[in-house]
Amino acid sequence: MSNSTLVYDIRNSRYLNITGRCTLRCQFCPKHNGSKQVHEYQLDLSCQPKAEVIIALLGNVEQFDEYVFCGYGEPTLNLPTLLTVAQVIKQKGGRVRVNTDGLGNLVHRRNILPELAQWVDSLSISLNADTEQAYQLHCQPKLKNSYQAVRTFITLAPHYIDSVQVSAIDGLEGVDIEACRQFVNSCGAEFKHRMLGVVG
């Protein structure tokens, strides 16, 4: 794992790359277009790091605005590491954000939001489509009922976590950005309008 980037810094945040696995194959994700790099960082992982490996790389919590669980995999797929590391960050006085595809409840077959809520300050959830058809086309989920699962997760999340941001990408064929915005706002979350091709 020596060539893998487990932590990387963008602006004043430290990003934690804890898994290379994902249940989606989003066609706009750079890793499906031959690149596993964000800025100058190579994010390909050969295995899932254990919590103690990440904890050793946290650095001085006071130096960073927040710690973000985000790589080219879905952080909730390595949930034990996520929760253990997040707890350490919070106990040291840091802030924690999780970037997620919103499929954690589907994968784990339970509501993981109460567990996340103990140590996570904010969630950034990728919705990416206002219809199941567009979601299937662009995100190519491996699990059945993924689109319904992410919508349910977005509906539930603001009840557990104060800061919930949900994004959709402008420029994907057949996606109505305004419909995405209206759904997100109706759930009590904040909508983030992203542009196709802009990463990090």
N, C-alpha and C positions, 0 to 999 in steps of 0.2 A: 504493500500500500504506500510505498515510499514516494511514488510520483503523484499520488492523489492529493488534492487540496481538500482538507477537512474543514478548515476555517478560512474565510477570505473577507476582506474589508472593502466595502463600498461606501464612500462618503464617511459618515461617522458611525456606521453600524458594522457589527461583526456578524457575518453570515456563517451558519453551521450546516455543513453538508453531511447528513447522517445516513443517507441511503441512495443507491442508484436505481432502486426498483420503483415501478409505477404501474398502475392498472390501466392507464391511458396510453395511447400512442398518438398524441396530438400532432397533426400534420404541420402545424406552425412551430412546433418545438424544435430548436436548433439541433438537438441530439438526434433527431430523425432526418436531419439534413446534413449529416456528416461532421457536426461540431458539438463538442461537449465543453465549450469554453464560454465563460462570461468575463468580459473585460480581458485581463491577461491570465485568468485563472482556469486551470484544467480541472474539470469536476468529475471526471470518470472515476468510479469506485470499483475496486475488485471485490470488496466485501463490506458488510455493514459494521461500522465501528461501534465498539462498546462505549458505554457512558464514560468510563474512566479515561479513555483515550481523548474524548472531546473535552472533558473537564480540565485536563492538563493543558489544553490549548486556549482556554477562555481568556487568559490575560487579566488585566486590571478592569474589573466591571465598571469602575467609575469613569474610565476613558471613553466608553461607548454610549451613544444615545439609546441603543437597543441591541439585543441579540435576535437574529432572525433565523429560524429554522427553514432553510431553503437551499436546494441544490438542483440537480437534474432528476431527482427522485421525489417521491411523495413522503414527507417526513413522518406522517402518521403510520406508515408501514413499518417504521422502527420505533414504535410507541414507547417501549420500556426505556430506551435511550433518551428519547425526547423528554419524557416526564422526569427522569432522574436528573438530566442536565438542566432542565428548566427550573427545577426545584433549587438546585445549587445557585443558579443565577439570581433567582428571586431572594434567596436567603442572604445573598451578598449585596442586595440592594439594587440589582439591575432590572431592566425591562425586557420582556420576552414577546416576540411576535412569531406566529406560525403562518407560513404561506402554504396553502393546502388546496387540493382539488375538491375538497368537500365530500370525499368518499370514505372517510375513516369509519363512519358508523356502518356502512355497507360491508366493508372489509372485515371489521371486527365483530360484526353481528350484534352490536350493542351501541348504546349512546355513549360515546367517549367524551362528550362535552363537559360533563361534571368533573372528569379527571383532568381535562385540559384547563378548566376554569380555575383550578387550585393554583396553577403556576403560570398561566398565560395571560398577558395583558391585552393582546390584540390578535385578531385573525384576519388574514387576507385570503379570500376564497375566490377561486377561478370558476366563473359560471360559463362564460364563453358562448352561450347560445340561448335563444329564447324559445326554441322548439326542440323536441327530441330528435327530429330528423336532422336538423343542423348539427346538433351535438354529436350524433352518431357519425356524421360525415367528417367533421373536423377533429373530434377527440378520439374516435375509434375505441370506445371502452371495451375492456375484456370481460367485465362483469355485467350480468343482466341487471336491468333497472337502474343503471348508473345515473341517468338524467333525473329520474324521480328522486333518487337518493340525494343528489347534490341540492336539488330544490328544497327538500325536506330539511337538510342540514342548514341551509341558509335561513330557513324559517325559524329553526330552533336556536341557532347560534346567539342572537342578541339577547336571549333570555338567560344566558350563562356568562357571556363575555361582553364587557362594556363597549369595546371598540371592535366593530366588525365591518370590514371593507370588502366589497365584492366587485370583481372586475369582469369586463367583457372586452373583446378586442374588435375595434373598428377596422373593417377591411375584409372580414371573413364572409364569403359568399352566403347569402341567404339569412344572415343574422340581423335582426332588428334591434339596434342598440337602444332605442327608446323603450322598447318593450322590456328589455333587460333592466333598464334603469327603473321603470315603474314597478316591476316585480321586487327588485332589491329594496327600493324605498318603502314599499308596502310591508316589508318584513322588519323595518326599523333599522336597516343597515345602510351604510354609506356606499354609494356607487362610484367605482373608479373606471373611467373611460380610458382604455389603453389603445395604442395604435399598433397595427401589425408591423412586426419586424423590429420593434424597440424592446430590448432586453436589458434588465438590470437598472 
